[in-house]
Amino acid sequence: MFQKINSSNSVLNSLKNLLVSRWRFLLLVVIGVYSPLQVVAILTIKVLQHKDGFFWDVPILMAIHSTASSKLDAIAVVLTKWGSFWTAFPILSAISLVLLYKHRWKTFAYVSITAVGNLIINHTAKEIIQRSRPDLWVSKAPEFDYAFPSGHAMTSMTLVSILLILTWDRPYKWLIVTIGSSYLLVIAWTRLYLGVHFPSDIFAGWMVALAWAIGMSLIIKPNWHRVTVTHSQ
């Protein structure tokens, strides 16, 4: 009887020690990986049931479309290109080359796997879910593949997440947060303004990319070497 009680206390103490010592890691898993994936799961189930969209998808699109003008058309067509994978690719490639030059192998692996994985996940999800794009007006920059989740939303979030994770221990991280947030919102606006995505496509893309980028950082630990060296000094 006493052995069972001691054994239970030992398990509880071990669990308590784990929570105390790794609470930041566990909190990041819950907030940065589990919660976004839960949102994506809910959105995916609803989209599979009602591919025409959520009750709030069309009203938001129509509200944005009501602001349309020839000047905004031109701006949206130009700006939306900055959210494509092939625009982010040169930036991520340049970062990867610098990391290779500095022999930052883990960080290089993180950037490469996260970037390529983003593309694979997006194409795979689109082919599985096969949600048609909105057909509410003639777009100035039409797209012809599936809509869910948004590739531009995933790419922009992946790029911002990678930059933020790599600079998290730097004083200018808040500059990345500010500029990155504006960048995400601008790209999202262009996709909605051009009528090539439902708002739920954008939101799902953000959540998938966020969970993927944070999840890979927890597995690969791209900044581990730099943090270790800093602490040792």
C-alpha positions as CSV (number, residue, x, y, z in Angstrom):
1,M,0.0,0.0,0.0
2,F,2.7,2.4,1.0
3,Q,4.8,1.4,-2.0
4,K,1.9,2.4,-4.3
5,I,1.5,5.7,-2.5
6,N,5.2,6.4,-2.8
7,S,5.1,5.4,-6.5
8,S,2.2,7.8,-7.2
9,N,4.0,10.6,-5.3
10,S,7.1,9.9,-7.4
11,V,5.2,10.2,-10.6
12,L,3.5,13.4,-9.5
13,N,6.8,14.9,-8.4
14,S,8.4,14.0,-11.7
15,L,5.4,15.6,-13.6
16,K,5.6,18.7,-11.4
17,N,9.4,19.0,-12.0
18,L,8.8,18.6,-15.8
19,L,6.2,21.3,-15.8
20,V,8.3,23.7,-13.8
21,S,11.5,23.2,-15.8
22,R,9.9,23.0,-19.3
23,W,6.9,25.3,-18.9
24,R,8.0,27.7,-21.6
25,F,8.5,24.9,-24.1
26,L,5.1,23.3,-23.2
27,L,3.4,26.7,-23.4
28,L,4.9,27.3,-26.9
29,V,3.7,23.8,-28.0
30,V,0.1,24.6,-26.8
31,I,-0.1,28.1,-28.1
32,G,2.1,27.9,-31.2
33,V,1.4,24.4,-32.5
34,Y,-1.6,22.7,-30.9
35,S,-3.9,25.7,-31.0
36,P,-3.3,26.7,-34.6
37,L,-3.7,23.1,-35.7
38,Q,-7.0,22.9,-33.9
39,V,-8.2,26.0,-35.7
40,V,-7.1,24.5,-39.0
41,A,-8.9,21.2,-38.2
42,I,-12.1,23.0,-37.5
43,L,-11.9,25.1,-40.6
44,T,-11.0,22.1,-42.8
45,I,-14.0,20.1,-41.5
46,K,-16.4,23.0,-42.2
47,V,-14.9,23.6,-45.6
48,L,-15.3,19.9,-46.5
49,Q,-18.9,20.2,-45.5
50,H,-19.6,23.6,-47.1
51,K,-17.1,24.4,-49.8
52,D,-19.0,27.5,-50.8
53,G,-17.7,29.2,-47.7
54,F,-18.6,30.2,-44.2
55,F,-21.5,32.6,-43.5
56,W,-18.9,35.4,-43.0
57,D,-16.8,34.7,-46.1
58,V,-18.9,36.4,-48.7
59,P,-19.9,39.5,-46.7
60,I,-16.3,40.3,-46.0
61,L,-15.4,39.8,-49.6
62,M,-18.2,42.0,-50.8
63,A,-17.3,44.7,-48.3
64,I,-13.7,44.8,-49.5
65,H,-14.9,44.7,-53.2
66,S,-17.1,47.8,-52.5
67,T,-13.9,49.8,-52.2
68,A,-12.6,48.8,-55.6
69,S,-11.1,51.4,-58.0
70,S,-8.7,51.3,-60.9
71,K,-5.9,52.6,-58.7
72,L,-6.4,50.0,-56.0
73,D,-6.6,47.3,-58.8
74,A,-3.2,48.3,-60.0
75,I,-1.8,48.4,-56.4
76,A,-3.3,45.0,-55.5
77,V,-1.9,43.3,-58.6
78,V,1.6,44.5,-57.9
79,L,1.6,44.0,-54.1
80,T,0.1,40.5,-54.2
81,K,3.2,39.2,-56.1
82,W,5.3,39.9,-52.9
83,G,3.4,37.1,-51.2
84,S,4.1,34.3,-53.7
85,F,6.6,31.5,-52.9
86,W,8.8,32.6,-55.9
87,T,9.2,36.0,-54.4
88,A,10.1,34.7,-50.9
89,F,12.4,32.0,-52.4
90,P,15.3,34.4,-53.2
91,I,15.1,35.9,-49.7
92,L,15.2,32.5,-48.0
93,S,17.9,31.3,-50.5
94,A,20.1,34.3,-49.5
95,I,19.6,33.6,-45.8
96,S,20.4,29.9,-46.4
97,L,23.7,30.8,-48.3
98,V,24.8,33.1,-45.4
99,L,24.0,30.3,-42.9
100,L,26.0,27.8,-45.0
101,Y,29.0,30.3,-45.2
102,K,28.9,30.6,-41.4
103,H,28.5,26.8,-40.9
104,R,25.2,27.3,-39.1
105,W,24.1,23.8,-40.1
106,K,21.1,23.4,-37.8
107,T,19.7,26.9,-38.7
108,F,20.3,26.2,-42.4
109,A,18.4,22.9,-42.1
110,Y,15.6,24.7,-40.3
111,V,15.2,27.4,-43.0
112,S,15.4,24.9,-45.8
113,I,13.0,22.3,-44.4
114,T,10.5,24.9,-43.2
115,A,10.5,26.7,-46.6
116,V,10.2,23.6,-48.8
117,G,7.8,22.0,-46.4
118,N,5.5,25.0,-46.6
119,L,5.3,24.5,-50.4
120,I,4.6,20.8,-50.1
121,I,2.0,21.1,-47.4
122,N,0.1,23.8,-49.3
123,H,0.0,21.9,-52.6
124,T,-1.0,18.7,-50.8
125,A,-3.7,20.3,-48.8
126,K,-5.2,22.0,-51.8
127,E,-5.3,18.8,-53.8
128,I,-6.9,16.9,-50.9
129,I,-9.5,19.5,-50.0
130,Q,-10.2,20.9,-53.5
131,R,-12.1,24.0,-52.5
132,S,-13.0,26.2,-55.5
133,R,-12.0,29.8,-55.5
134,P,-14.6,32.6,-55.1
135,D,-16.6,33.4,-58.2
136,L,-18.2,36.7,-57.2
137,W,-16.6,39.1,-59.8
138,V,-13.9,39.0,-62.5
139,S,-10.5,39.1,-60.8
140,K,-7.7,41.4,-62.1
141,A,-5.3,38.6,-61.3
142,P,-7.2,35.3,-61.6
143,E,-5.9,32.0,-60.2
144,F,-6.8,28.6,-61.5
145,D,-5.8,26.1,-58.8
146,Y,-7.6,25.3,-55.6
147,A,-8.1,27.8,-52.8
148,F,-7.7,26.2,-49.4
149,P,-5.4,27.0,-47.7
150,S,-4.1,30.2,-49.3
151,G,-0.6,29.7,-50.6
152,H,0.2,33.4,-50.3
153,A,-0.9,33.5,-46.7
154,M,1.2,30.4,-45.9
155,T,4.3,31.8,-47.7
156,S,4.1,35.2,-46.1
157,M,3.5,33.7,-42.6
158,T,6.3,31.2,-43.1
159,L,8.7,34.0,-44.1
160,V,7.8,36.2,-41.2
161,S,7.9,33.3,-38.7
162,I,11.4,32.2,-39.9
163,L,12.8,35.7,-39.6
164,L,11.2,36.2,-36.2
165,I,12.5,32.9,-34.8
166,L,16.0,33.5,-36.1
167,T,16.1,37.0,-34.5
168,W,14.2,36.2,-31.3
169,D,17.1,37.0,-29.1
170,R,18.0,40.2,-30.9
171,P,16.8,43.7,-29.8
172,Y,15.4,44.4,-33.3
173,K,12.9,41.5,-33.1
174,W,10.1,44.0,-32.5
175,L,10.9,45.7,-35.8
176,I,10.4,42.3,-37.5
177,V,7.1,41.9,-35.6
178,T,5.9,45.3,-36.7
179,I,7.0,45.1,-40.4
180,G,6.0,41.5,-40.6
181,S,2.5,42.1,-39.3
182,S,2.0,44.8,-41.8
183,Y,3.3,42.6,-44.6
184,L,0.9,39.8,-43.6
185,L,-2.1,42.1,-43.6
186,V,-1.2,43.7,-46.9
187,I,-0.8,40.3,-48.6
188,A,-4.1,39.1,-47.1
189,W,-5.8,42.3,-48.3
190,T,-4.6,41.8,-51.9
191,R,-5.9,38.2,-52.0
192,L,-9.3,39.2,-50.8
193,Y,-9.4,42.4,-52.8
194,L,-8.6,40.5,-56.0
195,G,-11.3,38.0,-55.1
196,V,-9.1,34.9,-55.4
197,H,-9.6,33.7,-51.8
198,F,-12.2,33.5,-49.1
199,P,-11.2,35.0,-45.7
200,S,-11.2,31.4,-44.2
201,D,-8.5,30.4,-46.8
202,I,-6.3,33.2,-45.5
203,F,-6.8,32.4,-41.9
204,A,-6.2,28.7,-42.4
205,G,-3.0,29.5,-44.4
206,W,-1.7,31.6,-41.5
207,M,-2.5,28.9,-38.9
208,V,-0.9,26.1,-40.9
209,A,2.3,28.0,-41.6
210,L,2.6,29.3,-38.0
211,A,2.2,25.8,-36.5
212,W,4.7,24.4,-39.1
213,A,7.3,27.0,-38.5
214,I,7.1,26.9,-34.7
215,G,6.9,23.1,-34.7
216,M,10.1,22.7,-36.8
217,S,11.9,25.2,-34.6
218,L,11.1,23.1,-31.6
219,I,12.4,20.0,-33.3
220,I,15.5,21.4,-35.0
221,K,16.3,24.2,-32.5
222,P,17.9,26.5,-35.1
223,N,19.3,29.0,-32.5
224,W,20.6,26.4,-30.0
225,H,24.3,26.8,-31.0
226,R,24.2,30.6,-30.7
227,V,22.4,30.6,-27.4
228,T,24.8,28.0,-25.9
229,V,27.9,30.0,-27.0
230,T,26.4,33.2,-25.6
231,H,25.6,31.5,-22.2
232,S,29.1,30.0,-22.0
233,Q,30.7,33.4,-22.5
